[in-house]
Amino acid sequence: MLQRSARFDLATLPSLAVMVASSCLFLLGCSREEHPPSPGDAPGFSVVKNSMTGGVSKEVLKTMRWEDVVPTAEACARNELSESVLEYSVGLPEGPCVYLRGLLELSLSHPDQAHAEWSRLDPTVMPPDFLYAPWRLAATRSGENRFAAPLAAAVKAGHAGPLVTARWHAADANWVAALETYLRTDPAEWSPHEVDQFRMMKLNRPTARDADQLMAGALRGGRVPQSLRGDLARLIKETPKPDKAALAAALKSDPELAAAAIEAASRQLGLRQAFASNRFAEVVEKIRDEDPSGASDETVLLAFLSASQVDEKPLADRWAQELHRRKPTAETAQWIAEIRKATR
């Protein structure tokens, strides 16, 4: 989407000069809740020593588990061992090793090499939250994104962590679902990526007020990283305006976002044309199963008027409630009542 950030968050693609330590924080946060170790397992640990003098062993790297990837990458970044680990791990086929190699290549600003490494992975056997970064990187490349279907299935089945799920919904421009999922995340795991996400939510009328409340609540809770507190506090006070240059760049660099934007624009145009041609029943069928809370202001208005015209009272009431929720004034209530009276 238009987002994506600095903590090894492929959300900031194509800006890939990101530190692997930051990416590790993201992955650690994503996988902690959804993939707890079983009773006999030790928690994740680095398989390289926290030392500049050695501690890199090919045999030990081969024993790395998925839960060891994050602490190992952190140790590599902390001790400048990334290149050594890449050298020692050449040819290792184990999934965690391949994934680590992709992370380290990204930390060295080598996105093409990272993509090549992650292309060797089998998405069907990866922990769900580890699918996110390869998915984001693959989305910037031509050809099939092998990680898209497994990640979508994991999110829909509830197997992905809240942070990955929220970002996945945002990448699909489903801001209502993204906002609802962000409520279940730990603000301590947020990155600059989230600042961009919340800015987009504020541009979307149905989620603007709730996004402010989410940020304010997180700041009061005290778990927001210090580096983000100022940005969130300023964003709450802002009235964001669309950045046309940034939007154009995002559409150009993200095929999935471009496709979603084209589909949404086409659908909105179809609603507008049907309403203008007095094809109210057609408008009603298009919006019948839509969630009013996630619809644009124009859609809410057209849906209410069209449902009223074809005398679908329960449907008209549902959209009228959303109209009043967005503008809870006596004037709105009076106008709704007048429309209902005129279309009886």
N, C-alpha and C positions, 0 to 999 in steps of 0.2 A: 504494500500500500504506500501511501505517502508518508511513511513513517520510518521507523527502524533506526537503531541507535548505536551508541558508542561502546557499550559493554559487550563486545563480541556478539553483537546482535546483528544478524544478517539483515535486520530491518533497515539498516543504513546503507545497504548496497545502493549504488556502486561504490560508495566510500568504504573500502575494505582495509584501510590501515588501522586495524583494531587490535587491541591487546588481548592475548589469549587469557590472561588472568581475569579480565572482565567477562569474557565469554564463559569462563568456568563458573563464575558467580551465577550467571543466568541459568546454565544447565543444572547446577547444583540445586538452585531454587526450584526449578521446574520438576526435577525428578524426586525431590525429597519426600513429598507427600504421597505420590502415586506408586512409588516403587520402594517400600520399606524393605530392609533386609529380612530374610527369614530367620527364625530363631537361632539357627546354628551359624549364621554368617557374621563375619566381622564387618564393621562399617568400612566404607571406601578409604583407601590410603594410597599415597604415592608409591609407585614401584621404582622410582629413582630417588637417590639420596639427595637431601637438601645440602648439597655441597658442590663447590666448583671443581673439586679435585677428582671427581669420578662418580661412581655409583650408577653408571648406565650399563645394563647387562641385557643382551639379546634374550637370554634364557628367561630372565625375570620379566622382561616385557611381554613375553609369550604367555605369562600367567595372569596378565592384567584382566580384571573383570570390568564390566560396564561401570560399576560404581566406583572403580578406581580411576576412570578416565579424567574426571574433573580434578581431583587432588594431584594426579600426575602432571596434568597440563599446568596447574598452578605452580608446582615445583619447578617445572621446566622454565616457565616465565620468570620466576623469582630468582633462579640461579643461572640464567642464560645457558640453558642446556638444550634448547629447542633443536639446534642444528645437530648436536651430538645424538640426540634421540632419533632424529630423522635418519641419520646415518646408520645407527645400530638397528633400526626397525625395518630397513629396506627388505621387501619381499615377505614380510610376515603376513599371513593370511587371516589371522584372527580378527573378528569384527572390532573389538575394542581398540586393537592396535591400528587398524586402518582408520578408524574414526579419529584417534589421537593424531595420526599423521595429518589428516585434513585440518584439524584445529591448529596444529603447529605451522602448517603451510600458510594458513590465514594470518597467523600472528606475525609471519614474516612478509606479509603483503604479497602472497602468491596465490590469488584466487583460482587461477587456472589449474595449478597443481592440486589445490584443495579439492576442486571439482573432480579432477581425475581420480584422486584417492577415494572420495566418497562414491564415485561411480562403481567402485568395486564392491560396495556393501550390498547386502541382501536386505531390503527394507522390511521384508516380512518377518524377520527375526530380531529386529532392533527394538529396544524399549521405546515406547511411543514418543516420549519427549525428546529423544535424540534424533527423531526424524525432522524436527523443525529447521535446524540450521542447514542441513543438506537440501531440504525443500526450498528454502529461501534462495540459496545459491543457485540451484538448478533452474529456478524460475527466471533467472537472468540470462540463461543460455537457451539457444535454439534446441529443438528436439523434445522428445518425451521427458517429462519430469516423473521419474520412477517413484519418487517419494510422495507425490500428491495423493494418490488413492489410499495408500496405507495410513497416511496422516489423517486424511478426512475420515476414514473408517474409525480410527482410534478416537478422534474427537467426538464423533457422533455416538460412539459406544460408551463414552465417558471414561475412557482409559488414559487420556492425556491429562496432564496437570492443568490447573487453572490458568497459569500464565500463558502456556502454549495455546490453550483453548481460546483465551481472550484475543491473543494476537492473530490466531487463525481466523476468527470471526471478523476481526478488523481488516484483515487482508482481503476479505470478501465484501468489505463495506457494510457489514451487518453490525451497525454501531450499537443497536439496542442489545443484541446478544453479547457483544464485546463488553459493554458497560456492565451488564448483569454478571458476567464472569469475572471482570476485574474486582467486583465486590468480594470475591472469594480468594483473591490473591493476597500475598503478604507484601505490603509496600516496601519492606526491606529488600525485596528482590527486584524492584522497579529499576529501570535504567532511563537514560535520555529518550529512548524509544517510546516510553510511556508518555513523556511530555508531548511528543508529536501526536500520539494516539489521542490524548485528551484534547489537544487543540482541534483535531478533526471532529471530535465529538461535539465541541462547542460550535463548530460550523454547521452541525446538523441540529436543527431546531428541536426535534423530539428528545435529544439527549443532552442538550446544552446545560440546562439547570442541574440535572442529576450529575453531570460530570463535575460541575463546580462543587457540589455537595460531597462527591467522592473524594476529590482532592483535599477539600477542607477537612474532612473527617480523618483522612490519612495523616495530614500534617498535625492535627490535634493529637493523634495517637502516638506520635513520636517515632515511628518506625521508618519514615521516609529517609533514604540516604541523604547525608548532609549536602552532597553536591547537587541534589535535585530540589531542595527545599525552596530556594530562591526562585527557581524557574516556575515551580508550581504555584507559589504565592503570587507571582506576577501574572501567570496565566489566568488565575481566578479573577483577577481584576480587569483583564483584557476583554475586548470584544473583537475576537479574531476576524480578519478579513481574508478571503481566499487569495493565495499567492499564485497568480496565473502562471508565472514562470516555473515555480516549483511543481505545480500541477501538471504542466506540459511535460516537464522532465520525468516526473513519476510515471505518467502514462506511457512515455516512450521507453522507459527502462523496465517496466513491469507489465508483461503481456496479460497476466491474469487481471490486474487492475484495469487495464485498458478494455478488456473484454467485458468486465463487470460494469464499467462506466458506460460503454456503448449500449449494453443491454438495458441498463436503468434509464438512459436517455430515450431509447426507442420506446420503452414501455410508457414513460411519462408522456411522450408525444402522442402515442396511441390513445391514452386516456383523454388527453386534451382534445384531440380531433373527434373522438366519439362523443364527448360532451358537447362540443361546439355544433355537432351535427344532430343534436337531440337524440342520440342513440343511448339513452340512459340505461336501458337494460344491459347493453354491452359493457358499459362502465361498471355496473353492479356485478356482473359475472367476473370481470377482471379483478375486482377488489374483494370479492366475497370472502375469501379465505386469508386475506392479508391482516397482519397485526397492526391495528391503528397506531400503536405507540411508536412504530418504526417507520411510519409513512411520512412523506413530505407534507408540508402545509397545504400545498396545492391538491395533493391526493386526498387529504382529509376533507377538504372543502368539496371537491368534486364528488367524492363518495357519499357524503351526507346529502348533497343536493340531488344526486341521481337516485339514491335509495328512497328519498322522499318522493320524487317524481313517480316512481313505479310502485309506490305504496308498500314498500318492504319495511314496516315499522321497526321490527327488532334490529334490523341492520342499520336503519337510519339512526336509531337510538344509540347504537354502539359508536358510530362515528360522531354523533352529536356530543356524546360524553367526552370524546377526545378533543373536539373543538373547544369545549368549555374548559377542559383541563389545561389546555395551552394558553387560553385567554380567559381566566376565571373572573369575568366582570358581569355586572348586571346587564350591560348593553349586549354582551354575547348571548346571555340567556334569553333576553327579549327577542333578539333577532332569530334565534333558533325556534322559539315559540311561534313567531310570525310565519316562518317557512313551513313549519308543521301545519299550521292553520290553513295556509294558502294551498297546500297540496293534499288536503283531505278529500 
